[in-house]
Amino acid sequence: MNPLLAPPPKAYLWQYAAAIAAEAHEGQNPPGSPMPYFAHPARVAMLVSAVFGCHDPEVLAAAYLHDALEKTSLSREGLAMTMGANVAQWVEWLSKSPSSDKGKYWEGLKEAPWQARLIKMADALDHLNGPAEYLKDRLKSARKALALASSAEPEIRRASAALVAAIDAWSEGVVDP
């Protein structure tokens, strides 16, 4: 294999993924925010590591790239070539296709590997901290993400506890959607 196309050493994979995500999302902003979009995948990766306790470089790489197939011109094949098959597979699980409905997306995620479900839980947790006008919809998504906590990995258990606490905190004073 061409050394320029080989994935970086596993220990540095998440750093390489962060650089790719920052470049791929350049010029994008989340809805209702002037903040660079890359801040979102960076926060998701931080939640996966600092709050959920998962320090696996492949999982962190997928967290940085979780929106890359959906919101950028990056391809699954390109991710597989640069990040490896696991990262590309997990990012693919997390990507909504423009033609699929959201119900099928969430049903499919229930079958995803625990690593992809963990990243989705971090994604939902981060989205709770968005603009107030989106809070009801984001609480619904957070509850759907909580339903992904269907296995006993310690990281999933910690993610579940963090998501429950956040849903409870954000739900105070909000009418149940």
C-alpha positions in Angstrom: 0.0 0.0 0.0 1.1 3.5 -0.7 2.4 4.9 2.6 0.6 8.2 1.9 -2.7 6.4 1.8 -2.1 4.2 4.8 -4.0 5.0 7.9 -1.8 6.7 10.6 -0.7 4.7 13.6 -3.6 3.8 15.7 -2.5 6.0 18.7 -2.7 9.1 16.4 -5.8 8.2 14.5 -8.1 10.5 16.5 -5.8 13.4 15.8 -5.8 12.7 12.1 -9.5 12.4 12.2 -9.9 15.7 14.0 -7.8 17.4 11.2 -9.9 15.8 8.5 -13.1 16.8 10.2 -12.0 20.4 10.7 -11.1 20.8 7.1 -14.2 19.0 5.8 -16.5 21.1 7.9 -14.7 24.4 7.2 -17.2 27.2 6.5 -20.1 25.3 8.0 -22.1 26.6 11.0 -24.7 24.7 13.1 -28.3 26.0 12.7 -28.9 29.1 14.8 -25.2 29.6 15.7 -22.2 31.5 14.4 -19.9 28.9 15.9 -17.8 26.8 13.5 -19.5 23.4 12.9 -16.3 21.6 13.8 -16.9 22.5 17.4 -19.8 20.0 17.5 -17.8 16.9 16.5 -15.0 18.0 18.8 -17.4 18.2 21.7 -18.9 14.8 20.8 -15.4 13.3 20.9 -14.7 15.0 24.2 -17.9 13.6 25.7 -17.0 10.1 24.5 -13.6 10.3 26.1 -14.0 12.6 29.2 -17.6 11.8 30.2 -18.2 8.3 28.9 -14.7 7.0 29.5 -14.0 5.6 26.1 -10.4 6.3 25.0 -10.2 4.0 22.1 -8.5 5.9 19.2 -10.8 4.4 16.6 -14.0 5.3 18.5 -12.7 8.9 19.0 -11.8 9.1 15.3 -15.4 8.1 14.4 -16.7 10.6 16.9 -14.8 13.4 15.2 -16.1 12.2 11.8 -19.6 11.2 12.8 -21.3 13.8 10.5 -18.7 13.7 7.7 -20.7 11.5 5.3 -23.9 13.4 5.9 -22.6 17.0 5.8 -19.4 17.0 3.7 -18.1 15.7 0.5 -16.1 12.9 2.2 -16.9 9.4 1.1 -17.2 6.1 2.9 -14.4 4.7 0.7 -12.2 7.6 1.5 -12.8 7.2 5.2 -12.1 3.5 5.0 -8.8 4.1 3.2 -7.6 6.8 5.6 -9.2 5.8 8.9 -9.7 2.0 8.5 -12.8 -0.2 8.1 -14.1 0.1 11.7 -14.2 3.9 11.7 -15.8 4.0 8.3 -18.4 1.4 9.3 -19.3 3.3 12.5 -19.6 6.6 10.7 -21.8 4.9 8.1 -24.1 3.7 10.9 -24.4 7.2 12.2 -25.2 8.8 8.8 -28.7 9.5 7.7 -29.3 9.2 4.0 -31.4 12.0 2.4 -34.0 9.5 1.2 -34.4 7.5 4.4 -37.0 8.4 7.1 -35.9 9.2 10.6 -37.8 6.2 12.1 -35.9 3.7 10.0 -32.6 5.5 10.9 -33.3 5.1 14.7 -34.4 1.5 14.3 -31.3 0.7 12.3 -29.1 2.3 15.1 -30.5 -0.2 17.6 -28.6 -2.9 15.6 -25.4 -0.8 15.4 -22.2 -1.8 17.2 -22.0 -0.4 20.7 -19.3 2.0 19.5 -21.6 3.7 17.0 -24.4 3.8 19.6 -22.1 5.4 22.1 -21.2 8.2 19.6 -24.9 8.8 18.9 -25.5 9.1 22.6 -22.7 11.7 22.8 -24.2 13.5 19.8 -27.6 13.7 21.4 -26.1 14.9 24.6 -24.2 17.7 22.9 -27.3 18.7 20.9 -29.2 19.4 24.1 -26.9 22.4 24.6 -28.1 24.1 21.4 -30.5 27.0 20.7 -33.6 27.0 22.9 -36.0 26.9 19.9 -34.8 23.4 19.1 -34.9 22.0 22.7 -38.2 20.0 22.4 -37.0 18.2 19.3 -33.6 17.6 20.8 -35.1 16.2 24.0 -37.1 13.7 21.8 -33.8 12.7 20.0 -32.0 12.4 23.4 -34.7 10.0 24.6 -34.3 8.0 21.4 -30.6 7.9 21.9 -31.1 6.7 25.5 -33.0 3.8 24.1 -29.7 2.8 22.3 -28.2 1.9 25.8 -29.1 -1.7 25.3 -25.9 -3.4 26.2 -23.7 -3.7 29.3 -20.4 -2.1 28.2 -19.2 0.3 31.0 -19.0 3.1 28.4 -22.6 2.6 27.4 -23.7 2.6 31.1 -21.8 5.8 31.8 -23.3 7.4 28.6 -26.8 6.3 29.8 -26.4 7.9 33.2 -25.1 11.1 31.7 -27.9 11.3 29.2 -30.6 10.6 31.9 -29.2 13.4 34.0 -29.1 15.8 31.1 -32.6 14.9 29.9 -33.9 15.4 33.5 -32.1 18.7 33.9 -33.2 20.1 30.5 -36.8 18.8 30.9 -37.4 20.9 34.0 -39.9 23.6 32.9 -40.2 22.1 29.4 -43.5 20.6 28.4 -43.0 16.9 27.5 -42.8 16.8 23.7 
